[in-house]
Amino acid sequence: MIRSLLYLVLAVSCCSLLPADERWANKLDWGHITASDDAIYFHVTSVPNNRVLRIPRLYNSYEELYLQSDSTKKPLAFKPEVDHWLITLPKGVGDSAIVVMKTVGKPRPIKDVVAITPAGDGSVTLPACLATVHGEKLRFEPQPHKNTIGYWAVVEDWCEWTVDVPSSGSYEVSLWQGCGTGKGGSEVEVRAGESQLSFIVEDTGHFQNFKERNLGKINLKAGKQSFQIRPKVKAKNAVMDVRLVVLRKSES
């Protein structure tokens, strides 16, 4: 028991001594941020009156979010906004705390993202976490049960990825799409330069029940370009959720 407590104290002390990470430099009234290869640490030295931490958006989904001092790792309340995220500390947290967010992959601040290149098999994978969103409500939701582009309630909102392909060609487009019961029917367009194709959103029973859709072919030019998803007609109160897009080079 004593040894376990000693390890915990040492872990907290070492983490507290980490210097503030310049990549995460933001105006943070409550403290500072550090990062490791698989986690980001929010060092709270001044707990806000409402116990809500405003943090910069990451280009990651996450697996766990908890107080470092909590051996049970009880999940903290979390809410993603369009360009920032909110973490609510529990009552009785005290004057300071360290919040741990275990990320999927190395934590990446929003300014770190670069163009996505093809994998060894020539396919290009566009995960929700790397999308740039535009508009009023659309956002990336990083929670473990979501990991999706969501809040697609405004038809003018859209998202994009920057892709960098070595040679021009035709690519098959596969999209992992979710939509609540009775909410399908929206018309959506995917674009890359002057090439585009449209599809109708399917009802999958839940917005986080994702179904792979093979949409057809789209032409990509060599070099960097924007791959976009833009709704054309919203059938119900929300268009859909999107977790992933995969572009595969067509043989023909």
C-alpha positions in Angstrom: 0.0 0.0 0.0 2.8 2.4 1.0 4.8 1.5 -2.1 1.7 2.2 -4.3 1.2 5.5 -2.7 4.9 6.4 -3.2 4.6 5.5 -6.9 1.6 7.7 -7.3 3.3 10.7 -5.6 6.4 10.2 -7.8 4.2 10.0 -11.0 2.3 13.2 -10.1 5.6 15.0 -9.2 7.3 14.0 -12.4 4.4 15.0 -14.5 4.1 18.3 -12.7 7.7 19.1 -13.5 7.2 18.7 -17.3 7.7 22.1 -19.0 4.7 23.7 -20.7 4.6 22.5 -24.3 5.0 25.4 -26.8 2.9 23.5 -29.4 -0.1 23.9 -27.1 0.5 27.6 -26.2 -2.8 29.2 -25.8 -4.4 31.7 -23.4 -5.1 29.4 -20.5 -6.3 31.1 -17.3 -6.4 27.8 -15.4 -2.9 26.4 -16.0 -0.8 24.8 -18.8 -0.5 21.7 -21.0 2.1 19.1 -21.5 2.1 16.0 -23.8 3.6 12.5 -24.1 3.5 10.0 -27.0 0.0 8.7 -26.0 -1.5 11.3 -23.7 -2.0 15.0 -23.0 -1.9 16.4 -19.5 -3.9 19.5 -18.3 -2.1 21.0 -15.3 -4.7 22.9 -13.5 -3.2 25.4 -11.0 -6.3 27.7 -10.8 -9.6 25.8 -10.8 -12.3 28.0 -12.5 -15.3 28.9 -10.4 -17.5 26.8 -12.7 -14.9 24.0 -12.8 -15.0 24.0 -16.6 -11.7 23.9 -18.5 -11.7 25.3 -22.0 -9.0 23.5 -24.0 -7.8 23.7 -27.6 -9.2 21.1 -30.0 -6.9 18.2 -30.9 -6.6 16.3 -34.1 -7.1 13.0 -32.1 -9.9 11.0 -30.7 -9.4 9.8 -27.1 -9.7 6.6 -25.1 -9.8 7.9 -21.5 -10.3 11.2 -19.7 -9.8 11.3 -15.9 -8.1 12.9 -12.9 -4.6 11.6 -12.4 -5.2 11.4 -8.7 -8.3 9.1 -9.2 -7.2 5.5 -9.1 -10.6 4.4 -10.5 -10.2 6.7 -13.6 -13.8 7.8 -13.5 -14.5 9.5 -16.8 -14.8 13.3 -16.6 -17.7 15.2 -18.2 -16.7 16.4 -21.7 -18.3 18.5 -24.4 -16.8 19.2 -27.9 -17.5 22.7 -29.3 -16.7 23.7 -32.9 -13.1 25.0 -32.3 -12.4 24.0 -28.7 -13.4 21.4 -26.1 -14.8 21.7 -22.5 -13.9 19.4 -19.6 -15.8 19.7 -16.4 -14.0 18.9 -13.1 -15.9 17.1 -10.4 -17.1 18.9 -7.2 -14.5 18.9 -4.4 -11.6 18.8 -6.8 -9.6 21.2 -4.7 -7.3 24.1 -5.7 -5.3 22.2 -8.3 -5.4 19.0 -10.4 -3.9 17.2 -13.3 -6.3 15.9 -16.0 -5.2 13.0 -18.2 -6.5 12.5 -21.7 -5.3 9.2 -23.2 -5.3 9.8 -27.0 -5.5 7.6 -30.0 -2.0 8.2 -31.4 0.4 10.9 -30.5 -1.4 14.1 -29.5 -1.6 16.6 -32.3 -2.5 20.3 -31.9 -4.7 21.7 -34.6 -1.8 23.4 -36.3 0.3 20.2 -36.7 -1.9 18.5 -39.3 -0.3 18.0 -42.8 -1.6 16.7 -46.1 -2.6 13.0 -46.0 -0.6 10.7 -48.3 -1.5 7.3 -49.6 -0.6 4.1 -47.7 1.6 1.4 -49.1 -1.3 -0.1 -51.0 -2.2 3.2 -52.6 -5.3 3.9 -50.5 -5.9 7.2 -48.8 -7.6 7.1 -45.4 -9.4 10.2 -44.2 -10.4 9.8 -40.5 -12.9 12.1 -38.8 -10.2 13.4 -36.4 -8.2 15.0 -39.3 -11.1 16.8 -40.9 -11.2 20.6 -41.0 -14.8 21.7 -40.4 -16.5 24.8 -41.7 -19.7 26.5 -40.7 -21.9 27.1 -37.6 -22.4 23.7 -35.8 -20.4 21.0 -37.5 -17.6 19.6 -35.3 -15.4 16.6 -34.6 -16.6 14.6 -31.6 -13.6 12.7 -30.1 -15.4 10.6 -27.4 -14.6 6.9 -27.6 -18.2 6.0 -28.5 -18.4 8.7 -31.2 -15.1 9.5 -32.9 -17.1 11.2 -35.7 -17.8 14.4 -37.6 -21.2 15.3 -36.1 -23.7 18.1 -35.2 -24.5 18.3 -39.0 -27.7 20.3 -38.4 -26.9 23.1 -40.8 -27.0 22.2 -44.5 -24.4 24.9 -45.3 -21.8 23.4 -43.0 -19.1 21.3 -44.7 -15.8 19.5 -44.0 -12.6 18.8 -45.9 -9.3 17.0 -45.8 -6.1 17.9 -47.6 -4.7 14.9 -49.6 -1.4 14.6 -51.4 -1.4 11.9 -54.1 1.6 11.1 -56.3 -0.2 10.7 -59.6 -3.5 11.6 -61.1 -6.2 8.9 -61.3 -9.6 7.6 -60.5 -10.4 6.6 -56.9 -13.2 4.5 -55.4 -14.8 6.4 -52.5 -15.9 4.5 -49.4 -17.6 6.4 -46.6 -18.5 5.2 -43.1 -21.8 6.9 -42.4 -24.3 6.9 -39.5 -27.9 8.3 -39.3 -30.6 8.0 -36.8 -33.9 6.1 -37.3 -36.2 8.1 -39.6 -33.5 10.7 -40.3 -32.2 9.5 -43.6 -32.8 11.0 -47.1 -30.4 13.9 -47.2 -28.5 14.5 -50.4 -24.8 14.9 -50.1 -21.9 15.6 -52.5 -18.3 14.7 -52.3 -15.8 16.9 -54.3 -12.2 16.9 -55.3 -11.4 19.7 -57.7 -13.9 19.6 -60.6 -14.7 16.0 -59.9 -17.8 15.2 -57.8 -20.4 12.6 -57.0 -23.6 12.6 -55.0 -25.3 10.1 -52.7 -28.4 9.8 -50.5 -27.8 9.4 -46.7 -29.1 6.0 -45.4 -30.9 5.5 -42.1 -28.6 3.2 -40.1 -30.7 3.1 -36.9 -28.4 5.5 -34.9 -26.0 8.3 -35.7 -23.1 6.3 -34.3 -24.1 3.1 -36.0 -21.7 3.4 -38.9 -22.2 1.6 -42.2 -19.7 1.5 -45.0 -21.0 3.0 -48.2 -19.4 2.5 -51.6 -20.2 5.8 -53.4 -18.5 5.4 -56.7 -15.5 6.9 -58.3 -13.9 10.4 -58.2 -10.9 11.8 -59.9 -7.9 13.1 -58.0 -5.1 15.1 -59.5 -1.5 14.7 -58.7 -0.3 16.8 -55.7 -2.1 18.5 -52.8 -5.9 19.1 -53.1 -9.0 19.4 -51.0 -11.4 16.5 -50.6 -14.7 17.9 -49.4 -18.1 16.6 -48.2 -20.9 19.1 -48.7 -24.6 18.5 -48.1 -27.0 19.7 -50.8 -30.4 19.0 -49.3 -31.1 18.3 -45.6 -34.0 15.9 -45.3 -34.6 16.0 -41.5 -33.1 17.8 -38.5 -29.5 16.4 -39.1 -27.7 15.2 -42.1 -25.5 12.3 -40.8 -22.4 11.4 -38.9 -19.1 10.5 -40.7 -16.3 8.5 -39.0 -14.1 7.7 -42.0 -13.5 8.0 -45.7 -11.2 5.7 -47.7 -10.1 6.4 -51.3 -8.8 3.4 -53.2 -7.0 3.7 -56.6 -9.2 2.3 -59.3 -7.7 -0.4 -61.6 -9.7 0.8 -64.6 
